[in-house]
Amino acid sequence: MEKVDIVVTGELLVTDPFSPPVKDGAVAVKDGKIIALGPKNGIETAFYAAKRIDRPNGLIAPGLINAHTHAAMTVFRGLADDLPLKTWLEEHIFPKEARLTPEIVAIGTELACAEMIRCGTTGFVDMYLFEDTVASVVDRIGLRAWIGEGVFDFPSPAFSSGIEALKETGRLISKWQGHPRITITVDPHTPYTCSPDLLAMARDTAERHGAMTVIHLAETDWEAHEIQTRFGTSPVCHLDRLGLLNERLLAVHCVSLDKDDIKLLARKRARVAHCPESNLKLASGVAPVAEMIQEGVIIVLGTDGAASNNDLDLMSEMDTAAKLQKGIMKDPTFVPASQALAMATTWTAKALHRDDLGVLRKGAQADLVVVDLNQVHLRPCYNPVSHIVYVARSGDVQDVIASGMVLMEDRRLTTIDEEDLLSRLKRIVQAI
Ligand SMILES: [Zn+2]
């Protein structure tokens, strides 16, 4: 018998959104990776484990990946609601952000990580400020993250100019190169807060380092109108003219698009991060996700920051994403549960050029969650993928493992002291 680090067993095993579940399944983990999985009997005869997590009522599934957030914005949760994006951002968020410090960002990020682990999230894409601090927090907590320092034409709380923020990005890429869980991205904020020159510099930085670029794009009709007025074209075409539209671009939101924009995004193989609850709450509209999927655009799912959502719960985001498209298309066959789950797992991995994530298979990273099915709202369970998308709540997640590390066991976080975190949060909230 081969010794492994962890064996997880459960009632059902979902390896990916499109494959049938395995009954009485098990996963064997060694050195951060899955070395075997399948029916429990086979795994138990071949391996013995240093640690076992046995969940006779558990549904084992890939860990979710949140494709867009601003983790530290948890400190602004509920600060200003029910306002248009521009007013919300310029009159409420930007003035508060001016007082941000690395210490506040560290606590906000830790709070976000705790919340995301509790929602079954094992990785997230973060665009914010003081990102070296964010990377250090993520490194310590054990999640996986794609991290980018926000770049603007104007000074940010962290840097005196966009050029300085891009220099920091280059420095972060060198510093975190080779880290098993942390990847640095290049993050110009939007086409209306970054000049064409700054966008071109961001493009060059990304190309030089082979990094991904993350940008908010076509979030509102206001933005589409503004870019049309300034540059005589749509936000998507504007980025294309500047050479940013390619398979290493993650364009966030993409709500205000026309048919040509959708075709262009598909042709250039740009990735789109859909944040339905943030778009709904800010009344930005609904991204044409069903049409983008039909055109072959790779769509992934994000929560956006907690200040505009107001939570980081990717489980409810999958539910919203699926139902919203059915509603606006007046056709229930659009965005079935399997696609909604793919938007938070396999498609996200593809968007981020990582075929070893978002799926449970031999050789993949051991990023997985166990959902406790032994609850009245989860019984009976005919179709576990349907249950993950339409029924399960974040509180149903019992265990979370990322790259072979147990981050939550039986609903207890192992790398975050929640009581201590909440008391530190209380102190900094007074400063905000
Ligand atoms: Zn955002």
Boltz pocket constraint, residues with backbone or C-beta under 6 A from the ligand:
constraints:
  - pocket:
      binder: B
      contacts: [[A, 68], [A, 69], [A, 70], [A, 216], [A, 252], [A, 304], [A, 305]]
      max_distance: 6.0
